[in-house]
Amino acid sequence: MRNVCQRRERLDMPDAVDPAKPDLPSQVLATIPANLRQGRVFVALVDGELCAYMVFRPQASRFRWDVLAVAAGSPRLDANDDVCIELWTALLEYAVRQAGEAGAKRLFATTDDQGPAYESLRLAGFERYAQFMILAGTRPSGPVALPEGMRELEDSDVWSVHQLYHHVTPRSVQFAEALTSSVWERPQTSLLDRLTGMPPRPRAFVLDTRNGVQAYCSVQVRRGGAMARLMISPDYRAQAVPFVIAAASEAGVSSNCRLRVLVPGYAMELVSGFTEAGFDLEFERTAMVRHTTAPAVVHARLSPLPVEAGERVPRGVPTYVRNARGSGPSGRTVTHGA
């Protein structure tokens, strides 16, 4: 796999952190033995030579797979755009089947708006559902004042945060992400995490006002910086920057640490406030989703269901089964109806 290095791209979500597992870089994930890692790697062979691979991270608790990285090329194969699209599309189609058999309902990936990775995702049935911008900067040095009503997330806030998510997120994005309220629960740090020196779990904060929880910010400290995800009610957008800065400070992010803020495209009004505070647009990504299953629409056809003489059906009980002579070894015919 080390030889497949001509074309490599990361396709994971900018803030993707599985709350049940450590956030492992895709290159490390790809080299850990299969019985120890919590990911899936699929490879493509051409004339017996490994020429492409794709790394996935299943999240069984959320019935989803995340596409982490793709690569193509080998000493004997030039990974031009057409070759990448052909190989990556085949790997994605294979992965969709594998994910569906494993019980996953969705696969997620992010990419640029153009290029072989985007075209491969599109050909494999992935659909765009949102844009994400990453703003990068640093928090001011010195003490940081906490906005009024700010406090750390409590277990009793989960329902309120989920209602805030429904309030600020378009329905199409909600349908694509399919988040349940459990995603906002506080992650617990295990003894194994402490012994292995894993990065600390995200810390989350809320802005609790007389009108309820109006803002939420989670901060994940990683190598090379920290990532903050923000949700805030439109009526409190003026508090977005001081709220994120205070959350980063409370989470232990120092003033010389690179702080990145995830801003979805449907909350673009927040960008100007962060740019005025010294943040720059680092990059922009398109989020894509692929459903492994589709709801089947069944149109019922109503028909009278005769009852043989001597057979009495209790009132109020749906009749799905009736006795019929000569209808099989058991003498029972199943009639589908309502």
N, C-alpha and C positions, 0 to 999 in steps of 0.2 A: 504493500500500500504506500510505502514511502516513495516509490517511483512514480505514483500518480500525482504529479505536482504541477503539471503545466497550467491547468485551470482549476482554481479552487475558489469557492464562494461560501460564505456563511449565510444561512437562510433562517436562523432561529429568531424568535421574537426578541425585540430589543430588551424587554424587561422580563423575559421568560425565566421564572424560577419555580421549579417544582417544590412545593412546600414539604413534600415527603422525602425528598432526596437532595443531596448536595448538587450545586451547579457545576458540573464538570465541563471543562472545555472539550470541544468536539474532537480535537486531535488526540487528547489524552483518552477520551472515551473510546476512540477507535482502536487503541492499542492495548486496552485492558482485556484480559481473557474473558470469554463469553460468560463463564460461570460466575464472574465477579462483577461485571459491569451491569448497569441498569439501562442499557441502550440496545439498539439493533443496527447492524451495519449490513447493507446489501451491496454486492459487487457485480460488475458486468465484465464478462470475459469475451475477447475476440481472438479466435484461433488459439485458445488456451492461455492467452495472456491477460492478466488483470489490467483493465484500461479505464475503469471508472468505479466509483463507489459513492454511496450516499449514507449518511448517518442520521438516525432517528432517536428520539427519546420518548418512549411510551410513558404516559401518565395514567396508570390504570384507574386511580381513584377518580379521575375526571373524564375517563373514557375518550382520551385523545392521544394523538401522537404529534410531536413537534419535529419538523425537519430541521436538523441542526446545520448540516454542511453537505456540499456536493464537490466532487472532484472528477477530473477527466484528463486523459493524456497518458502516454507511456513512451518508452524509448523508441517504439516502432509505430506509434499512432499519433498523428498530429491532431490535437484537440481543437479544431476550428469550430466555428459556431454551429454548423450543420451537424458535425459529429457529436458535439455536446448535447444538442437538442435531442438527437436520436437516442443516445445512451441514457440521458437523464430522464427522458419521458418514459422509456421502458422501465427504468428502476422505480420511478414514481408509480406507474401502473401496477407493478408487482407489489410495491409497498402498500398500496391502497387495499389490495386483496388480503395481504397478510394482516393489516391493521383491522380490517373488518372481521376476519376469522378470530382475532384476539379479543374482540369485543369493543374495539374503539369505534366511536361514531363520527369522529372528525379528525382531519389532519390539518395542521397549521404551518404556515411558512411566511416569511417576509422577503421581499426582494426589491430591486429597482424597477422602475416602470418599463424598462426595456432591457434587452440582452437575452442570451440563451437560457438563463435560469428562469426568467419570467415566462419566456415562450414555452419552456418545458412544463412549467406548472400549469399554464393555460391549456396546453394540449392534453395534459393528464386530468383535466376537469376541475382544476382549482379556479375559484372565483374571487375577485377583489371584493373586500367588504369595508376597508377603512384605510386611511393614510395615517402614518405616525411620524412625528418630527421629534428629533432628539436635540435639545438645547443643552449646551455645555458651558460651564463657568465655575466660579468659586464663591463660597459664602464670605461675607465680610469678616475680617479678623476682629477679635474682641468679643465681649459679651453680646449675646443676642436676646432681645426682648421677645417674650412669648406673646402672641396675639391673645386678646381676651377670649376666654372659652376654650383655649387649646389644652389638650391633655392626651395622654397615651390611650390607645384603644383598649377597651374593656370587652369582656365576653358579652356583656349585655348590649353592646353597640352593633353587633353583627347585623341584626335585622334592619336597623336604621341606615347602616352603610349600604346595605343591599337596596333599600328604597331610594337612596341617593343615586346609586348606579342606574336604576330604572329612570330616574328623573332627568339625568344629564346625558344619557346614552341613547342614540337613535335606535328605533326598533329593529332595523336591519342588522345593526351591529350586535344587539342583544341576541338575536336569533343565531347569528354566526358564532358568537362566543359561547352561548349556552352556559353562562355562569350560574352557579347556585350560591346561596348565602354562605356556604361553608368555605368558600374561597377567601372570605374576609376574616376568618378566624385567626387568632394569634398563633403562629407556629411555635411549637414547643421544642426547646433545645434538649437533646438527649445526652446521656452520659457518653455515648459513642462519639457524638460530635465533639465533645470536649477532649476526649482522649486522642482523637485523630487530628485535632487542630483544624476542623472544618471552619469555613467562614461563618460568622454569626448570621443567624436567621434575620429576615427583615423585621424592622420595627415600624409600627404603624401608629399614626396620630389622627385625632379628629378635632374639628372645630365645633364645639357644642354651644349652641346659642339658645335664646328663648324660643326660637322656631325649630329646635331640634338640631340634629347633626347636619351641618351645611357644607362640610369639607372633610376630605380624607386624604392622607398622604402616607405612603409606605416608603421606607428608605432601606435599600439593600447595599451594604458595603461589600465591595469586591476588590479584586486585584486591579490596581490602576485607577481606582476611583469609586464613586458611589452612584447608584441609580435611584431616582425618586419617581414615583408614579402618583399623579395628582388627580383627584376628582373634586370639583367644587361647584356649588350652586351658582347660577348666573348672577344672583343678587349679591354674592360675596366675592366676585372676581377681583375686586380691589385688594382683597386680602391674600391673593394667591401667592405672590412673591414672598412677603414676610412669613406666611405660613410654611412654605417649603423651606425657606432658610432656617426657620426655627426648628422644623422637624429634622433637618439634616444636622443641626447643632446638637439636638437632644439625642440623635442616633450615634453621635460620636464622630461625625465627619469634621475634620479639621479644616482650617481656612486655606491650607495649601493643597488640599485634596480636590481632584477634579470631580465636580458634581454634575451629573447629567439628569435632565428632567424630561420625562416622556410626555409629550403633548399630542393628543389625537387630533386629526384634521377637523373633526366636528367641534373642537374647542379652540380654534385658531385665534380667537380673540385674546387668549392668554399670552400669545407669543410676544406682543409688543411690550407687555409689562416686564417680561424676563429680559428682552433685549435692552430695555432701558436700564435694567439692573446689571448690565455687563455680560449677559449670556449671549452666546453665538449659536447659530444654527449649524450643528455638526453634520447631520445627514438626515435624509428623509427616506422612509421605506413604505412600501405597499404591503398591507397585510392580506393574505389570501387563505382561503379555507376550502377543503374538499370533504364532502359528506360521503362516508362509506355506505350509508343506507339512505333510502328515500322513502317517505311515507307512502304506502299504497292506498289508493282511494278505491273503496269497494262500494259499488252501488247495489243496494239490496233490491231484489225483485219480490214483491209481495204476492203470495198466492194462497188460496184457501187450503187449510190443512184438515182433511176429512178425519173423522173419528169413527172407528168401527163400532158396530152395535155392541153393547155390553161394556164398552170402555168409557169410563167417566173421568173427565179431566177436571181437577179442582179449579174453582174460579180464582183468578188473580195469579195463577202460576203459568209462566210461559211454556208453551208446548214445543220442545225441540225434538222429541223422540216419540214415535208411535209404533205400535206393533203392526206388522204386515206379514201375511202368510206368503211363504215362498220368496221372501226377500233376501235369503241368505241362510247360512248355517244357524245363526242365532235367532232368525226370524225378526230381526230388528233393522229398521231403516232410519238413517239419520237425515233429518230435513233441516237445512240451514235457513233460518228466518229470524224474525225479531218478535 
